[in-house]
Amino acid sequence: MWNYRLVQSKEDNTVVLAEVYYNDDGTPYGFAEAGVLGEDTNEAREVYDMMKVAFTEPIIDEDKDIRPYDDGGIIATL
């Protein structure tokens, strides 16, 4: 499972809009910076609308909240 969230970087303390990936138990295990991308304007707008939800959720702290799957987390099954 994944969604768009704001993540505070442990490296330089900045906040980035990211695709956050979750273990089966719901804990985040990783993220990747996100960009608005679509095959056309409508699809790009749909992605943008999904990204806006991230601003209504608590910020994920990379150092405290991200639990790598090799640290006992369970990889989400697709």
C-alpha positions in Angstrom: 0.0 0.0 0.0 1.1 3.6 -0.6 -0.1 7.1 -0.5 1.1 10.7 -0.8 2.4 12.2 2.5 4.7 14.9 3.7 7.9 13.5 5.1 10.4 15.4 7.2 13.9 14.4 6.1 16.4 13.3 8.7 19.2 14.5 6.5 18.5 18.2 6.3 15.3 18.6 8.2 13.3 19.7 5.1 9.8 18.5 4.3 9.2 16.7 1.0 6.0 15.6 -0.7 6.5 11.9 -1.2 5.0 8.5 -2.1 5.1 6.6 1.2 5.1 2.8 1.1 3.7 0.8 4.0 4.3 -2.6 5.6 1.3 -5.0 6.1 1.1 -3.7 9.7 0.6 -0.2 8.5 4.0 1.3 9.4 5.8 3.2 6.7 9.0 1.5 5.4 10.1 3.8 2.7 9.4 6.7 0.5 10.3 8.4 -2.8 9.9 12.0 -3.8 6.8 12.6 -5.8 6.1 14.7 -8.9 2.9 15.4 -10.8 2.8 13.2 -13.8 0.1 12.2 -16.2 -0.6 11.2 -19.7 -2.8 14.3 -20.2 -3.9 17.3 -18.3 -6.9 15.5 -16.6 -4.7 12.7 -15.4 -2.1 15.1 -14.0 -4.9 17.0 -12.2 -6.1 13.7 -10.7 -2.6 13.0 -9.3 -2.4 16.6 -8.0 -5.8 16.1 -6.2 -4.5 13.0 -4.6 -1.4 14.8 -3.5 -3.4 17.6 -1.8 -4.6 15.1 0.8 -1.1 14.8 2.1 -1.4 18.3 3.5 -4.3 17.3 5.7 -2.4 14.4 7.4 0.4 14.6 10.1 3.9 14.9 8.7 5.9 11.6 8.8 9.3 12.0 10.5 11.8 9.9 8.5 13.9 9.3 11.6 11.1 8.3 14.0 8.3 6.9 11.8 9.9 5.0 8.9 10.6 1.4 9.9 12.6 -0.3 7.2 11.4 -3.8 6.3 14.8 -5.2 7.2 14.3 -3.9 10.7 11.5 -6.3 11.4 8.8 -4.8 9.2 6.7 -6.9 6.9 6.8 -6.0 3.2 3.3 -5.2 1.9 1.9 -7.8 -0.5 0.7 -6.5 -3.8 
